[in-house]
Amino acid sequence: MCVEESEARLKDLMLRGLDGDAGAHRQMLAALSTRLRAYFARRMPGNSVDVEDLVQETILAVHMRRATYDRARPFTAWAYAIARYKLIDHWRRRKIHATAPLDDFEDFLSAPASTSDDGLDLTRAMLSLTPGQRALVEAVKLKGFSLAEAGAANGISEGAAKVALHRALRRLAGRLRRAD
């Protein structure tokens, strides 16, 4: 099954599940589990226990956050973003410093390429933040630093960094929503 067919099938099951079809929701979770197992196994070879734990954590997160899914967006990109964050959280908990190859980008970009500008210009949105907020977003969300590390680098406490990061992300989300 090609990437586009997989995206279409999973998205259809997700949408039907959101509309109340419990069977479709179960089918989507089962199909997604298979794909997630392969996704995590490629990144953690020989570690089947952690792979299965991550699959279960991700499936639970997808199930719990299904109401936040934007029906107009690709489903697999949304689901794999959750999986990626679960993997990064796992590595942080275990203090594992690893890199994920970008050669399997189709996991994240499974929707067909669009020639239209969808209005989501993150660079412009980031410029709407104060320099301090921008530094925190880059440190925590892009470089993977903890709030304590990012706060120390910016001369503020961990609590102040948490508040500033929350405000920055809320501002970014509002800006990107308006761009839509």
N, C-alpha and C positions, 0 to 999 in steps of 0.2 A: 504494500500500500504506500503510495507516494505521500509526501509531506502535506500537499494541499488536500488530498482525500482524508488523511488522518485529522487535519485541522477541521475540515468540514464535518466529519463524523462526530468528533469530540464536542465541537461547538453545538451541533444539533442536539446531542444528548444533554449537554449542560443547559441549553435554553429550555428544552422540554422539562428537565428537572426543576429549573427555576419556576416553570409554569405549573408545577405540582405533580409531575409524573415521577413517582418514586422509583419505578423500575428503570426508567431512563437515567435517573441520578445514580442508581447502583451500577448500571452498565458503564457509565462514564467513569466512576471511581475505579471500577475493575480494570477498564482499558487504560486509564491513566496510571494505575499501579504498575502495570507491566512496563510502560514506557519509563516511569520513574526508576524502577528497579535497574533498568539498563543504564539510565542516566547516572545514577549514583555509583553503580558498579564500575563504570568507565573511569570515574574519578577516585574511587577507593578500591582498587583491585585487591582481592584476597581478604576483604573485610566484610563478609556477608552479614554478620550480626548488626554492625552499624548501618549497613545498606538497608536492611529490613527496618531498623528503627527509624531511619530517615524517611523511608517510603511511608511508614505509618504516620509519622509527624506531619509530613507534607499532605497526605490524604486528609488527615484531620483538619489541617489548616485550610485546605481548599473547601472542605465541607463547611467549616465554621464561618469562612469569609465569603461564601458564595453570593451573599447578598450585595457584596461590594463589586462584583464583576460587572463591567460595562459591556452590555450586549453588542455594542457597535465595534468593539475591539476584538482582536484575535484571542481565542481562548487559550491556546497552547502557550503563547507568549506570557500570558498572565500566570498560568499554572507553573511554568518553568521558572518564572521570576520568584515565585514562592519557594520552589525547590532550591533555587540557588541561594536564597537567604537562609534556608534551613541548613544547607551544607556549610555556609560560612559560619553560622552560629555553632554548628557542630565542631568545626575546626577551631573556633575561638575557645569553646569549652575545653577542648582537648589540648589547647595550645599548639596546634599543628599549623605550621607555616607552609602552605602549599599554593600552587598556582593552578588555575584551570585553563586548559588550552582553548583558544578561540576557534579552532578548526571545526568544531561542531556547532557553529553558529545557527544552523537551521533549527535547532531545538528552540531557540529564542525567537527566531524570525520566520516562523512557519507560514505567515500570511503572504500571499502574493505581493510582489512589489507594487507600490502605488506611484503613479506619476504625478499625483496631485499633492500640493502642499497642505498637510492637515493642520497647519497652524500651531503645532507644538514646537516652538523654537526654545529649547531649554537654555541655550546660551543667552538669549535676550531675557528670558525669565530670571536667570541667575543674576543678570546685571541689575535687576530691580531690587536685589537684596543689598543690605549694607555690607561693607567689606568684612566686618566681623561675622555676620550671618553667613556670607558666602564662604568664608574660611572654615566655619564649622561644618557646613553641608559638605564641602569638599573633603574635609578630614574624616568625618564620621561615615558619610554615605558612599563616598567614592574611593577613599583610601583605606577604609576599614579600621580607623583608630577608635578607641573607646571614648566615651564622653569625658572621662577623667583626663585622658591624654590630650584630647582636642582642647579641653578647657585650659589645661596647663600651658599648652602651646600658645593660647590666645590670652593668657593672663587672667583667667576667670575660674571660678570654682566649678566643680562638676555639676552642681545644682543649677548654677547660672547658665552653664553650657547647655544643659537639658532644656531649660526654658527657652533660651535663644534659638536652639535648634528646632524646637517645636514651633515656635513662631515663624521661623524661616520656612519650614516645610509647609505650614498653613498658608503662608503668603505665596509660595511657589504654586501650591495646588490651586489657589484662587486665581492666580495669573494664568495658569495653563487651562483652567476651566473656561475663563473668559476668552482665551484664544480659540477654543473649540467653537 
